[in-house]
Amino acid sequence: MQVPSVSVIIPTYQRSHWVSEAIESVLAQTYKDYEIIVVNDGSTDNTAQVLNQFQDKIRIIEQDNKGSSAARNIAIQNSQGRYIAFLDDDDRWLPSKLEKQIALLESERKVGLIYSDMFLFDEKEVFPEPRGKKHPIHLGRISWMLFLFGSSVPLASSVVVRRETLDEIGLFDETLRFCVDYDLWLRISEKWLLYYLDEPLTMYRLSDTNMTKNREGVLLGALRLKEKALARNPDYRRLSANMLHQGFYRYYLALANLYINRSEGEKAREVIRRYRQARKLYSLTASASSSITGVY
């Protein structure tokens, strides 16, 4: 049996009404050397019946509900491809996505992750303006930019990554609920080049279930991953105090302000305590680097 070049990873939970569209968009790809692994993450709707309609075209992994990170990780561990492509169960790909991204990965051996622009859509329409125009265009070794300014990678469904990159960096952090993708992209960017393909190849569905609407969760997730990054990578600790404020400290203040506005004084005080502790901890190394351009 021939080993496929690309493993397409689709985690799904309670999305029986959408997951078939995601699978169909993979089956419509012009690039055909792939396998599709769908992880049914403990769905209690009719997801299993929907997936069984594709039984001869996909591999199905059933597990209790553990979240999308665990679902992606188990799929990666059971996959065979040299490249790993992610697709969320409510998104879609345009037909040439894999063909164009795999061609670039084949020609650029130092690129560990490639991502693309995207269109937004909902139940009524596809919005004509590509979303990526609102994101900074990044090429190359950009970990300090990702750390400071947040992830420029718009969504996991736009990403293809090398297996050897994940073998070196590790998989998704299952202890994080928010900013999980950002955490992995940041870790990858510390060791590999990233490539942005300035063309919309993915379609991102706008829906009321998007987790990014939970501001508290996003701030907590961002703080957790940035604390991990500072502990892991001494280069971040050599950023100037102003840069650390922009990329790190201000998240404490935003979270404290959120709690104050919700009259949750004890939580606000705890966040301020962590903020002061962090400033004290990193103030000794923050001035060690006078130029950000020297980091990478």
Secondary structure as the mmCIF struct_conf table of DSSP 4:
data_model
#
loop_
_struct_conf.conf_type_id
_struct_conf.id
_struct_conf.beg_label_comp_id
_struct_conf.beg_label_asym_id
_struct_conf.beg_label_seq_id
_struct_conf.end_label_comp_id
_struct_conf.end_label_asym_id
_struct_conf.end_label_seq_id
HELX_LH_PP_P HELX_LH_PP_P1 GLN A 2 PRO A 4
BEND BEND1 SER A 5 SER A 5
STRN STRN1 VAL A 6 THR A 12
BEND BEND2 TYR A 13 GLN A 14
TURN_TY1_P TURN_TY1_P1 SER A 16 TRP A 18
HELX_RH_AL_P HELX_RH_AL_P1 VAL A 19 LEU A 27
TURN_TY1_P TURN_TY1_P2 ALA A 28 ALA A 28
BEND BEND3 THR A 30 THR A 30
STRN STRN2 TYR A 34 ASP A 41
BEND BEND4 GLY A 42 GLY A 42
BEND BEND5 ASP A 45 ASN A 46
HELX_RH_AL_P HELX_RH_AL_P2 THR A 47 ASN A 52
TURN_TY1_P TURN_TY1_P3 GLN A 53 LYS A 57
STRN STRN3 ARG A 59 GLN A 63
BEND BEND6 ASN A 65 ASN A 65
HELX_RH_AL_P HELX_RH_AL_P3 SER A 68 GLN A 77
TURN_TY1_P TURN_TY1_P4 ASN A 78 ASN A 78
BEND BEND7 ARG A 82 ARG A 82
STRN STRN4 TYR A 83 PHE A 86
TURN_TY1_P TURN_TY1_P5 ASP A 89 ASP A 90
STRN STRN5 ARG A 92 TRP A 93
TURN_TY1_P TURN_TY1_P6 PRO A 95 SER A 96
HELX_RH_AL_P HELX_RH_AL_P4 LYS A 97 SER A 107
TURN_TY1_P TURN_TY1_P7 ARG A 109 LYS A 110
STRN STRN6 VAL A 111 PHE A 121
BEND BEND8 GLU A 123 LYS A 124
STRN STRN7 VAL A 126 VAL A 126
BEND BEND9 PRO A 128 GLU A 129
HELX_RH_3T_P HELX_RH_3T_P1 ARG A 131 LYS A 134
BEND BEND10 HIS A 135 HIS A 135
STRN STRN8 GLY A 140 GLY A 140
BEND BEND11 ARG A 141 ARG A 141
HELX_RH_AL_P HELX_RH_AL_P5 SER A 143 PHE A 149
HELX_RH_3T_P HELX_RH_3T_P2 ALA A 156 SER A 158
STRN STRN9 VAL A 160 ARG A 162
HELX_RH_AL_P HELX_RH_AL_P6 ARG A 163 ILE A 169
TURN_TY1_P TURN_TY1_P8 GLU A 174 THR A 175
BEND BEND12 ARG A 177 CYS A 179
HELX_RH_AL_P HELX_RH_AL_P7 VAL A 180 SER A 189
TURN_TY1_P TURN_TY1_P9 GLU A 190 LYS A 191
BEND BEND13 TRP A 192 TRP A 192
STRN STRN10 LEU A 193 ARG A 205
HELX_LH_PP_P HELX_LH_PP_P2 LEU A 206 LEU A 206
TURN_TY1_P TURN_TY1_P10 ASP A 208 THR A 209
HELX_RH_3T_P HELX_RH_3T_P3 MET A 211 LYS A 213
HELX_RH_AL_P HELX_RH_AL_P8 ARG A 215 ARG A 232
HELX_RH_AL_P HELX_RH_AL_P9 PRO A 234 ARG A 237
TURN_TY1_P TURN_TY1_P11 ARG A 238 ARG A 238
BEND BEND14 LEU A 239 LEU A 239
HELX_RH_AL_P HELX_RH_AL_P10 ALA A 241 LEU A 244
HELX_RH_PI_P HELX_RH_PI_P1 HIS A 245 TYR A 249
HELX_RH_AL_P HELX_RH_AL_P11 ARG A 250 ASN A 261
TURN_TY1_P TURN_TY1_P12 ARG A 262 SER A 263
HELX_RH_AL_P HELX_RH_AL_P12 GLY A 265 ALA A 286
TURN_TY1_P TURN_TY1_P13 SER A 287 SER A 287
BEND BEND15 ALA A 288 ALA A 288
BEND BEND16 SER A 290 SER A 290
HELX_RH_3T_P HELX_RH_3T_P4 ILE A 292 GLY A 294
#
